[in-house]
């Protein structure tokens, strides 16, 4: 099933970088592309995967479709594993508690989102751009009060967590939340795709008394892609979703900067496997401990 899901159905123009099968379909249809196989251990199951890329230069945004497909594969395996423990994610259509928290995106995702928005019909494009501008203005208007309260002298991860907690206190909905539904669901950020909880939905409320229990992923592609951008660009900070569009619009040269495809893909795989190796055992132990504690 996994290889069939990744198998190209017809010889069309493919994105520069894609997650593909290990059965040879991609190489037969696109013999000029290079395929790099790799394995991931996901909660005790080995997943044979591969990345296919066209020779030539790529921009950061070209990594995003592949990263999303990989994220969907991993969360799909997580769903199967949860079912094996008689558990499931509590996330449902119409539940939008998590859409009031700050969502960080990598520069690659910001650039890709801006590029995709520019391909939409003009009325839809104007509506989304307007929502982004309104959300960005609201955030930037309140940002000085956060900066006055906190001296940003600690580690990036701690700073981002404190910023996220402060943002939640503003009760600002995600720019893409309309009637408790995500209007860019297929384009939603990796952080949203990988936010799975097994606790009651009310635990995700900003004013919830009990913190939510996150389903364990041995590797989170949102973090991988952010680290890849940092290594390729020398920039380390993620972008806040409400200002992702103006961020991308303000840096056209950075959006267009290219790397040889093999360099970008190999760097992605290096970071991915490093994250997987570092997190796999700890996440597996946490998963089993949580399951043992479940009545």
FILUM-278788 format. One record per residue: z, x, y of N, C-alpha, C in turn; residue in one letter. Coordinates in pm, whole numbers, padded with zeros to 5 digits, always signed. Atoms other than C-alpha are relative to their C-alpha. Example, Ala and Ser with C-alpha at 12.3 -4.5 7.8 and 13.67 -1.06 7.14 Angstrom:
2
+00000+00089-00119+00780+01230-00450+00000+00090+00120A;-00006-00082-00119+00714+01367-00106+00073-00077+00109S;
! end
This chain:
295
+00000+00083-00120+00000+00000+00000+00000+00087+00126X;-00007-00087-00117+00083+00282+00239-00135+00062+00030X;+00128-00064-00023-00246+00464+00189-00105-00101+00044X;+00096+00102-00039-00441+00138+00217+00020-00040+00145X;-00028+00036-00139-00267+00059+00546-00055+00105+00096X;+00048-00108-00085-00380+00396+00681-00148+00030-00022X;+00140-00027+00032-00731+00380+00538-00092-00063+00103X;+00096+00058-00092-01010+00335+00795-00088-00102-00071X;+00076+00106+00065-01191+00009+00717-00149+00017+00020X;+00142-00018-00025-01524+00114+00866-00018+00125+00086X;+00024-00123-00076-01683+00423+01025-00021-00029+00148X;+00006+00023-00144-01603+00346+01390+00049+00123+00073X;-00052-00110-00080-01507+00574+01673+00151-00001-00011X;-00144-00009+00019-01154+00692+01599+00065+00067+00121X;-00073-00074-00103-00889+00804+01848+00001+00149-00035X;+00001-00145+00027-00866+01183+01883+00100+00043-00106X;-00105-00035+00096-00543+01194+01678+00050-00128-00065X;-00046+00119+00071-00446+00943+01408+00083+00041-00122X;-00066-00013+00130-00209+00906+01115-00095-00058-00102X;+00103+00044+00093-00430+00875+00809+00048+00012-00144X;-00030+00001+00142-00442+00853+00432-00001+00141-00059X;+00007-00127+00073-00403+01131+00176-00097-00011-00117X;+00088+00023+00113-00672+00991-00054-00143+00050+00023X;+00133-00053-00027-00976+01145+00115-00093-00095+00072X;+00088+00096-00068-01113+00829+00283-00041+00053+00138X;+00027-00045-00136-01084+00976+00630-00098+00117+00001X;+00089-00116+00003-01251+01303+00538-00141-00038-00041X;+00135+00044+00040-01541+01121+00369-00070-00070+00115X;+00061+00073-00110-01598+00896+00670-00022+00087+00123X;+00005-00085-00119-01534+01164+00932+00014+00145-00043X;-00011-00135+00057-01614+01503+00776+00028+00108+00104X;-00022-00102-00102-01590+01685+01110+00146+00006+00046X;-00140+00001-00042-01224+01595+01154+00084+00084-00095X;-00092-00075+00083-00941+01812+01029+00116-00089-00040X;-00112+00080+00050-00665+01657+00817+00112+00095-00043X;-00116-00080+00036-00316+01808+00790+00099-00088-00075X;-00096+00080+00076-00100+01664+00509+00143+00049+00022X;-00142-00036-00007+00280+01657+00525+00080-00108-00071X;-00089+00094+00069+00573+01486+00351+00124-00023+00086X;-00126+00033-00065+00874+01308+00496+00092-00065-00103X;-00100+00062+00086+01192+01224+00306+00072-00106+00083X;-00058+00111-00076+01298+00881+00431+00101-00071-00088X;-00110+00064+00074+01637+00776+00294-00022+00008-00150X;+00012-00024+00143+01567+00928-00045-00138-00021-00058X;+00136+00021+00050+01199+00838-00073-00096+00095+00071X;+00096-00091-00059+00924+01094-00022-00127-00077+00038X;+00121+00065-00049+00639+00963+00192-00108+00106+00022X;+00112-00092-00023+00308+01154+00163-00087-00052+00115X;+00073+00043-00118+00137+01134+00503-00098+00110+00043X;+00094-00099-00052-00135+01314+00698-00038-00039+00142X;+00051+00021-00135-00258+01354+01054-00143+00051+00004X;+00140-00038-00017-00630+01361+01128-00029+00015+00149X;+00034-00017-00141-00767+01497+01452-00140+00058+00014X;+00132-00053-00032-01102+01574+01609+00016+00135+00068X;-00003-00132-00063-01174+01932+01710-00030-00017+00149X;+00022+00009-00143-01156+01983+02085+00131-00020+00074X;-00122+00015-00080-00910+01924+02369+00057-00141-00009X;-00067+00130-00006-00656+01640+02382+00098+00002+00117X;-00103+00017-00100-00425+01506+02649+00125-00056-00068X;-00124+00049+00061-00064+01402+02589-00012-00144-00046X;+00013+00142+00034-00157+01034+02586-00070-00019-00135X;+00071+00012+00127-00381+01100+02282+00094+00004-00121X;-00096-00006+00111-00069+01160+02069+00070-00134-00024X;-00082+00121+00006+00077+00815+02136-00043-00097-00111X;+00035+00092+00110-00130+00593+01898+00044+00050-00136X;-00047-00057+00127-00057+00831+01609+00151-00011-00013X;-00147+00006+00003+00312+00843+01702+00047-00143-00027X;-00038+00141+00023+00330+00461+01710-00023-00040-00145X;+00027+00033+00140+00166+00429+01369+00105+00063-00090X;-00102-00069+00080+00408+00685+01226+00134-00071+00014X;-00125+00073-00022+00702+00501+01382+00001-00130-00078X;+00007+00126+00074+00583+00174+01228+00014+00023-00151X;-00013-00032+00142+00553+00339+00886+00147+00027-00034X;-00139-00035+00027+00907+00476+00910+00091-00122+00008X;-00084+00120-00010+01061+00149+01027-00033-00098-00113X;+00033+00082+00117+00870-00030+00750+00075+00046-00123X;-00078-00052+00112+01032+00200+00497+00148-00029+00019X;-00139+00035-00027+01366+00140+00668+00028-00144-00041X;-00017+00141+00038+01318-00235+00617+00017-00013-00152X;-00008+00006+00146+01258-00182+00245+00134+00054-00049X;-00127-00059+00040+01566+00041+00216+00116-00093+00030X;-00105+00096-00034+01784-00211+00397+00005-00114-00101X;+00004+00109+00097+01669-00484+00160+00059+00043-00133X;-00058-00050+00124+01767-00262-00132+00152+00002+00003X;-00145+00006-00015+02122-00261+00004+00046-00141+00037X;-00028+00139-00033+02105-00639+00059+00040-00014+00147X;-00022+00007-00144+02098-00587+00434-00134-00019+00069X;+00123+00018-00076+01845-00659+00705+00029+00020+00148X;-00015-00010-00144+01784-00608+01073+00022-00139+00057X;-00031+00129-00061+01921-00884+01292-00093-00033+00116X;+00093+00022-00110+01641-00848+01551-00095-00115-00034X;+00085+00118+00020+01444-01174+01591-00079-00029+00127X;+00078+00044-00115+01177-01321+01816+00088-00086+00090X;-00080+00076-00095+01343-01453+02129+00135+00061+00031X;-00126-00071-00028+01647-01224+02106-00035+00117+00091X;+00041-00100-00099+01624-01008+02418+00118+00073+00063X;-00117-00067-00058+01974-00866+02470-00030+00146+00031X;+00026-00142-00019+01844-00510+02431-00097+00027+00115X;+00099-00017-00106+01581-00570+02701+00063+00013+00138X;-00072-00022-00126+01848-00529+02970+00060+00140+00006X;-00044-00138+00000+01920-00169+02877-00114+00089+00049X;+00100-00094-00048+01742+00133+03018-00081+00056-00117X;+00088-00051+00105+01442+00239+02809-00064+00130+00049X;+00068-00125-00036+01341+00607+02830-00131+00013-00077X;+00127-00026+00068+00982+00697+02750-00039+00145+00027X;+00050-00136-00020+00818+01035+02707-00112-00003+00104X;+00115-00004-00091+00562+01148+02967-00129-00045-00069X;+00120+00042+00072+00296+01096+02698-00013-00152-00003X;+00004+00146+00003+00391+00729+02667-00028-00058+00138X;+00025+00047-00136+00396+00684+03045-00149+00013+00034X;+00142-00021-00028+00046+00832+03072-00087-00096-00081X;+00078+00090+00085-00083+00625+02780+00010-00144+00048X;-00019+00136-00049+00066+00303+02917-00083-00023+00126X;+00079+00014-00122-00095+00362+03257-00149-00010-00033X;+00140+00003+00038-00430+00428+03090-00039-00134-00062X;+00028+00129+00065-00410+00110+02877+00002-00114+00101X;-00007+00106-00101-00308-00105+03174-00128-00005+00082X;+00122-00005-00081-00615+00012+03362-00122-00057-00073X;+00112+00060+00074-00838-00129+03085+00012-00152-00011X;-00020+00144+00009-00698-00483+03114-00085-00073+00104X;+00071+00079-00102-00880-00764+03298+00075+00007+00133X;-00064-00016-00131-00812-00740+03674+00119-00093+00026X;-00116+00085-00029-00584-01048+03697+00125+00043-00078X;-00114-00044+00081-00362-00927+03410+00050+00136+00049X;-00037-00132-00050-00369-00573+03547+00082-00012+00128X;-00074+00017-00126-00257-00688+03893+00139-00056-00025X;-00130+00059+00028+00024-00896+03743+00098+00105-00053X;-00088-00102+00058+00163-00606+03538+00037+00105+00103X;-00028-00099-00104+00130-00359+03824+00101-00055+00100X;-00094+00061-00092+00312-00603+04051+00141-00005-00055X;-00132+00003+00064+00597-00644+03803+00061+00140-00002X;-00049-00138+00002+00625-00267+03767+00052+00042+00137X;-00040-00042-00134+00640-00215+04141+00130-00068+00042X;-00122+00071-00035+00907-00481+04183+00119+00060-00074X;-00109-00057+00079+01119-00339+03900+00035+00141+00048X;-00024-00134-00049+01075+00015+04030+00075+00000+00132X;-00069+00007-00129+01181-00082+04382+00146-00040-00019X;-00138+00042+00024+01490-00260+04249+00084+00114-00057X;-00073-00111+00059+01588+00042+04043+00026+00109+00103X;-00014-00109-00095+01525+00299+04315+00093-00038+00114X;-00091+00046-00106+01714+00087+04569+00145+00021-00040X;-00138-00011+00046+02025+00101+04353+00035+00140-00050X;-00024-00132+00059+01983+00458+04225+00095+00087+00083X;-00093-00085-00076+02165+00628+04518+00147-00025-00031X;-00140+00024+00031+02489+00455+04423+00041+00069-00130X;-00029-00075+00123+02466+00609+04076+00014+00149+00032X;-00003-00142-00032+02394+00951+04224+00127+00038+00076X;-00125-00026-00070+02700+00921+04448+00119+00000-00095X;-00111+00012+00093+02920+00828+04154+00008+00116-00098X;+00004-00101+00106+02809+01106+03922-00071+00126+00048X;+00065-00129-00024+02733+01472+03970-00073+00039-00128X;+00080-00026+00120+02450+01552+03729+00008+00146-00039X;-00021-00140+00039+02597+01878+03602+00019+00015-00150X;-00022-00010+00143+02640+01790+03234-00133+00003-00074X;+00119-00008+00082+02397+01791+02946-00091-00120+00021X;+00099+00105-00024+02077+01587+02965+00033-00127-00079X;-00027+00117+00083+02176+01358+02675+00118-00081+00056X;-00115+00069-00056+02512+01277+02833-00036-00067+00132X;+00042+00055-00128+02353+01221+03173-00083-00126-00023X;+00083+00116+00029+02096+00983+03022+00084-00117-00050X;-00086+00107+00049+02370+00787+02843+00077-00064+00116X;-00073+00056-00114+02572+00748+03165-00093-00079+00091X;+00098+00072-00080+02258+00647+03352-00035-00133-00065X;+00029+00124+00072+02183+00390+03082+00112-00101+00015X;-00115+00090-00017+02535+00246+03103+00002-00059+00141X;+00004+00048-00138+02504+00222+03481-00111-00102+00018X;+00114+00092-00013+02162+00056+03455+00033-00136-00061X;-00036+00126+00065+02300-00205+03214+00087-00085+00092X;-00089+00075-00090+02559-00301+03476-00076-00071+00110X;+00080+00064-00104+02275-00399+03713-00061-00132-00047X;+00056+00123+00059+02155-00676+03475-00147-00020+00042X;+00143+00007-00029+01789-00594+03542-00077-00011-00130X;+00079+00017+00122+01552-00724+03278-00115+00099-00002X;+00118-00083+00016+01271-00509+03141-00117-00064+00077X;+00114+00056-00073+00956-00548+03356-00091-00085-00086X;+00092+00071+00089+00774-00681+03050+00063-00118-00073X;-00067+00113+00064+01027-00948+02950-00032-00127+00078X;+00036+00128-00060+00890-01297+03020+00040-00111-00096X;-00050+00108+00085+01069-01604+02882+00056+00054-00132X;-00064-00064+00115+01262-01375+02647-00099+00053-00103X;+00101-00057+00088+00940-01239+02500-00063+00122+00068X;+00065-00120-00052+00777-00897+02541-00150-00025+00014X;+00141+00029-00024+00435-00938+02701-00090+00117-00036X;+00081-00114+00046+00320-00591+02585+00051+00044-00138X;-00067-00032+00126+00467-00611+02235-00074+00107-00079X;+00076-00100+00076+00186-00412+02072+00003+00138+00066X;-00005-00126-00073+00222-00144+02341+00143+00042+00034X;-00139-00028-00037+00601-00144+02358+00037+00145-00033X;-00036-00141+00020+00768+00198+02382+00058+00028-00137X;-00055-00041+00128+00876+00392+02077+00150-00028-00009X;-00144+00027+00001+01241+00355+02178+00028-00145-00037X;-00015+00141+00035+01199-00023+02149-00034-00024-00148X;+00042+00016+00139+01017-00001+01815+00109+00048-00097X;-00097-00063+00091+01298+00209+01669+00143-00046+00024X;-00134+00054-00025+01592+00007+01803+00022-00118-00094X;-00029+00100+00102+01696-00180+01490+00151-00006-00019X;-00144+00015+00020+02046-00321+01453+00025-00089-00122X;-00040+00080+00116+02221-00463+01147+00123-00085+00031X;-00116+00081-00039+02515-00613+01335-00048-00132+00061X;+00032+00130-00058+02529-00961+01489-00070+00019+00135X;+00073-00015-00127+02289-01014+01785+00090+00007+00122X;-00088-00001-00116+02580-01077+02022+00058+00139+00028X;-00049-00136-00022+02687-00715+01973-00090+00077+00096X;+00094-00068-00089+02378-00615+02172+00011-00047+00144X;-00018+00048-00136+02485-00812+02476+00067+00108+00086X;-00058-00099-00090+02573-00600+02778+00151-00016+00008X;-00144+00026-00007+02915-00767+02790+00063-00017-00137X;-00052+00012+00136+02961-00753+02412+00126+00082-00020X;-00127-00069+00025+03305-00654+02288-00012+00107-00107X;+00020-00093+00111+03177-00473+01979-00137+00065+00013X;+00131-00066-00011+02901-00210+01999-00088-00032-00120X;+00090+00030+00111+02593-00277+01787-00004+00114-00102X;+00018-00098+00107+02541-00100+01454-00148+00026-00017X;+00142-00034+00010+02208+00083+01458-00036+00033-00144X;+00051-00039+00132+02008+00102+01136-00044+00145+00007X;+00025-00144-00006+01971+00471+01047-00145+00037-00031X;+00130-00061+00024+01635+00640+01083+00021+00152-00006X;-00018-00145+00009+01634+01001+00960-00073+00077+00110X;+00070-00063-00112+01389+01081+01240-00051-00110+00092X;+00046+00097-00100+01315+00892+01560-00116+00061+00077X;+00122-00055-00057+00963+00943+01682+00006+00002+00152X;-00016-00003-00146+01064+00858+02040+00056+00135+00044X;-00060-00129-00033+01279+01172+02044-00096+00115-00030X;+00097-00104+00037+01013+01378+01867-00105+00016+00109X;+00107-00008-00099+00743+01290+02120+00051+00054+00133X;-00058-00055-00123+00974+01363+02414+00015+00151-00011X;-00016-00144+00019+01052+01707+02269-00134+00072-00005X;+00133-00060+00003+00684+01774+02203-00054+00017+00142X;+00044-00010-00140+00603+01699+02567+00072+00113+00070X;-00078-00105-00064+00884+01930+02675-00051+00138-00039X;+00046-00131+00046+00753+02216+02462-00140+00032+00052X;+00136-00025-00046+00390+02172+02566-00005+00019+00151X;+00008-00002-00146+00456+02112+02935+00105+00089+00066X;-00110-00067-00065+00782+02292+02997+00087-00094+00080X;-00082+00103-00065+00928+01963+03129+00090-00063-00105X;-00095+00044+00102+01238+01824+02958+00051-00142+00019X;-00061+00130-00027+01328+01490+03119-00090-00115-00043X;+00078+00121+00026+01217+01151+02981-00020-00079+00128X;+00032+00084-00115+01077+00889+03219+00066-00136-00021X;-00059+00132+00009+01255+00562+03295-00110-00105+00004X;+00109+00096+00014+01036+00268+03190-00032-00074+00130X;+00036+00074-00121+01066+00071+03518-00083+00080+00101X;+00079-00081-00094+00910+00365+03705-00108+00079-00073X;+00099-00076+00078+00672+00483+03429-00139-00007+00061X;+00134+00013-00057+00361+00345+03596-00016+00081+00129X;+00015-00086-00119+00418+00497+03943+00015+00148-00032X;-00012-00139+00044+00527+00817+03766-00135+00053-00044X;+00130-00045+00050+00192+00838+03588-00104+00003+00111X;+00099+00006-00109-00008+00734+03895+00016+00116+00098X;-00026-00105-00098+00156+01003+04105-00033+00140-00051X;+00026-00132+00057+00061+01287+03868-00132+00002-00078X;+00130+00006+00071-00312+01258+03790-00037+00130-00070X;+00036-00127+00063-00352+01628+03717+00079+00020-00129X;-00083-00011+00120-00065+01620+03470-00051-00094-00108X;+00057+00095+00096-00219+01312+03305-00122+00058-00070X;+00128-00050+00053-00548+01497+03257+00012+00137-00064X;-00016-00134+00057-00405+01829+03141-00027-00003-00151X;+00039-00001+00141-00544+01926+02799+00057+00120-00074X;-00036-00106+00093-00444+02134+02499-00099-00005-00116X;+00081+00007+00123-00649+02232+02194+00067-00096-00099X;-00057+00102+00087-00603+01952+01942+00090+00061-00107X;-00081-00057+00107-00474+02183+01671+00136+00048+00052X;-00127-00044-00058-00206+02319+01907+00094-00119+00017X;-00084+00118-00023-00079+01972+02003+00049-00060-00131X;-00037+00060+00127-00083+01842+01645+00099+00089-00076X;-00093-00090+00070+00083+02148+01495+00136+00003+00066X;-00129+00005-00069+00351+02138+01763+00072-00131-00032X;-00061+00129+00036+00410+01769+01689+00061+00007-00140X;-00051-00009+00137+00448+01842+01317+00121+00092-00008X;-00115-00091+00001+00683+02135+01380+00126-00073+00048X;-00115+00071-00056+00911+01920+01595+00043-00113-00092X;-00031+00110+00091+00888+01624+01358+00079+00047-00121X;-00067-00049+00120+00987+01824+01051+00135+00062+00032X;-00130-00053-00042+01264+01998+01242+00101-00114+00017X;-00087+00116-00017+01411+01661+01344+00037-00061-00135X;-00024+00062+00131+01374+01525+00991+00098+00083-00081X;-00089-00088+00076+01544+01827+00834+00142-00005+00057X;-00131-00001-00065+01827+01820+01088+00075-00130-00022X;-00066+00131+00000+01896+01447+01065+00010-00067-00136X;+00012+00077+00123+01811+01344+00711+00133-00015-00075X;-00124+00008+00077+02136+01432+00534+00109-00076+00075X;-00104+00069-00077+02361+01311+00817-00025-00149+00003X;+00030+00143-00005+02180+00977+00844+00020-00067-00135X;-00018+00059+00132+02184+00924+00468+00148-00022-00029X;-00144+00015+00020+02559+00985+00455+00056-00114+00084X;-00046+00109-00085+02611+00750+00749-00041-00135-00053X;+00048+00125+00057+02401+00482+00582+00088-00043-00118X;-00081+00032+00118+02599+00500+00257+00144-00036+00039X;-00136+00028-00044+02932+00508+00441+00008-00138+00063X;+00001+00133-00062+02839+00201+00644-00010-00108-00106X;+00017+00099+00106+02727+00019+00330+00130-00017-00080X;-00124+00009+00077+03051+00103+00147+00106-00077+00077X;-00099+00067-00081+03250-00035+00439-00033-00147+00023X;+00040+00139-00022+03053-00361+00446+00064-00090-00105X;-00066+00087+00100+03258-00643+00282-00103-00078-00080X;
! end
